[in-house]
């Protein structure tokens, strides 16, 4: 019985040895071939550009570099010094914004060929671009309550003030709308349905006044009990908030020649947006051979 529980000594031991040897070779092998190079550049301080303007990222810190295939230039461009096949990675760490949605953010990498003038930048080859569409929907506040308005004679109205939530969402001047479950063919005739006016307006922070009005010259409108639903929306141009946002752009392999310059660009649509000088903001250039 004991012999049945013991695995065969020869083959199993040879298999384990082979796996361990392969693992050891994998761990001890060269991390980066000698005919390749890698460099990463960062920022020493946060970088900002005006909204709706492309800004050239002024890389000024060499995080690490192997070889002399590239050289960081004043102003942030990187000079290619060796012909070869390259790949580039551009990572952006945007700052957190409070009171503004992120809207549209763009990052890109361009190649300025040897001898090509600095301007216009649109003439420089696009090696890669990443557009991150933002959304700017209005913030919504809601309320729901039971309401039985009195019968409305000709020219009469009934009003009810409703507090919406979440608090701090709407102010006077923001739009609002309201509905009542009794406004239906099951409760009212077609003339009353067409004539009844329902108004909703923000009259104070987080407070909406709902008014029902009967404009008919004759005949009353009796709505009866039902559920009142109110929706109010923030009407400011930009709103919301977001935490630190990270974007990463990686180019395909591309042939670069000595004298070429490559650089990173950013654009945004919200004033005060910053590209943060963190470890997650960098331009990395790998020469593959």
N, C-alpha and C positions, 0 to 999 in steps of 0.2 A: 504493500500500500504506500509506503514511504517513497518508493521509487516512482510511483505514478504522480506524486505531487511535485517532484523536482523536475524543472525543465531540462531539456538536453543541454549539456555543458558546452559543447563545441560551437554549434551554429549560433546560439543565442548570444554567447559571449563575443563572437566575432561581429555580430550585428551591432551590439551596443558599442563596441570599440569603434566600428566604422562611423556610427552616428556621432560619437563624441569627437572623433578626429575631424569630421566634417564641420562640426560646430566650432572647434578650435581654429580650424583654418579660416572659417568665416569671420571670427572675431579678430584674428590676427592679420587679416589681409589688408592691403592698402586702402585707406579711406578715400583717397582721391588720386587718380592716375597722374603720373608725373607730367604728361603732356597736356594737362588741363589746368585751369586756374579758376579761382573764385574770389570775388570781392563784394563787400557789403558796405553801403554808405548810409549815414543817418544824419539827423538834424541836431544841432546843439540847443535850439530853442524852438518854441511853437511858431508856426508859419501861418499867415493869414493873407488872403487876397480879397479885393472888393467883390461883391456879388456880381454874377454874370460876366466875370472876367477870368480868362485862363491865366494861371500863374505858374511860372517855372519854379519848381521846388529847389531851393538853394542848399543842396546837400553840402555839408562842410565837415563831417566827421567820418573817418574811416574806421568802421567797426572791426573789420579784419580784411586781409588781402593776402593771397598767395600768388606769387609771380608778378610780372610787370606788364601784363597784357593790356591793362587799362590804367588810366591815371585820372584822379579827380581834379577838376579844373575850378578856378574861382568862379562863383556864381552858380555852381551846381551841375554843370554838364560834365560828362565823363568821356575822356578822350580814348579812343581805341588805338592801341599801339602794335597790335599783332593781328594779322589776317587769320580768320577762322570762323567756325560755326559757334554762335553764341545763343544763349537763352537769358532772358531778363525777367525779374520778378519785382513788382512795385507793390508795396504794402502800405496802407494808410490807416492810421488810427485817428478818426475824427473825434472831436470833443463832444461831451454830452451837452444838449441844448435844453433849456427850460423856457417854455413859452413860445417855441417855434417848432414847426414840423421840419423834417430834414429836407423836404422838397427834392429837387434833382441834384445829384452829385455825380461828377465825372472825374475819372482819372485816366491818364494816358501816358504812353511812351512814344517818343519820336526819335528818328534818326536824321541827323544833319550830316549829309555826305561831305567828304573832304572837299574843301574849296567852296562850299555852298555858304552864302551869306546868312547871318543870324535871322534876318527878316526878309520876307514874311514867314512866320513859323508854319503857316498852312502849306508851304511848299516842301516842308520836311516830311519824310516818309513816316507814316503811322505804323509803328510796329505792333501796337496793341492799345485798345481803348475799352473802358468799362463804364457804362452808364447805369447808375442806380436810380430808377424812377422812384420818387417819393409820392406820398399821398397826403392831401391836405383836406380831409373831410371836416365838416363842422362838428364841434363837440355837442353832444346831445344830452338834454335833461328832460325827464319825463315825470308824469304824475297820472294817477288813475283814482277816481273817486265816484261814489254814488251821488247822483244829483237828480232831484225831482223839481224842475223849474215850474213856477206857476203858469197857468194859462195866460197867453199873451194876446191882449186885445189889439185893435188896429193902432199902429204907431207905438206900441209898448215894447219894453225890453226887460230882460232879467240878466243879472250879472253874478259871477262867482269868482273870487280870487283863490288861486290855487298855488301852493308852493311846490316847485319841481325839484328833483334831485338827479344827480349829485349837486351839492351846494357849490356855489362859486363858478357855475358854468355860464350863466347868462346874466346880462345886464340890460337896462333900458336901451332900446335901439336894436336889440337882437330880434330876429324873426321868431314867430310862434304860430302854431296851428292847433285846432281842437276839433273833436268829434264827439257825438253823443249816440249811444246805441239805439235810442228811441227814434232817431231820424231815419225812418225806413217806411216802406210802403205798408208794412203791417200796422203802423201807428198813424200815419198821416196820409191825407189825400194828395193827389198830384199837384194841386194848386199850392197847398201849404208847403210841400216839399220844395217846390221851385221858388217860393217867395221867402222862406225862412233864411235869415242872414246869421251866420255863425262867425264871430270875430274872436281873435285871440291876440293879445299884445302883452309884451313884457313891460310891467309898470314899475318894478323895483327889482333889486337883485334877487334872483331865484323865484320871483313871483309873477305869475301870469294871470291876467284878468280875461275871463271868457264871458262873452256877451251874446245872448240870443235876441234877435230883433225881428219884429213882425212889421214889415213895411206896407201891408195890405190896407187899402182904404176902408175895407169892411171885412168882418169875419175874424174870429180869434183862431189862434194856433195853440192847441193843448198837447204838449209833448209828453208829459207824464214822467214817471221814474225810469231811470236807466243809468248806464255807466258813462261817465265823462272821461275822456282820454285827452291828455295834453302833451304836446311835444314842442320843446323850445330848443333853438340852435344858436350856438356861438357864431357870430357873423364877422369876427376879426379876420384879417387877411391871412395870417399864419397863426398856427396854434399848436398845442400839444407839447410833447417832450420826448426825448429819447436818450438812452444811455450812450456810452462810448460805442461808436460804430466802426467796424473794421471792414475794409475792402482789400482784396488781394487780386492783382492782375499778373498773369504769367503769359509771356509771349511764346509763340512757336519758335523753333530753331530758325535762325536767320544768319546769313553770311554778312560779316562786317569786315571792313578794311581799315588799314592804318590811316589816321586822319579823320575818320568818322567820329562824330560826337553823338551821344545818346543822352536823353534827359527825360525827367518826369514832369507832368503837368497836372494841375487840379483846377476844378471849377465847381461852384456851388451857387445857390440862389438865396441864401439867407445871410444877411449882414452879421458879422461877428463870428462866423464859423471859423474854427481853427483846425489846422492839421497839427496834432500833438507830437512833440519831440519825445516819443517813447521808444522802447525796444521793438514795438510793433509797426513803427514807421521807418521804412528803409527802401533802398533800391539795391537789388542784388544782381550781379552780372556773373554768369558762368560761361567760360570758354570750354566748349566740348571737345575741341581738337581742330 
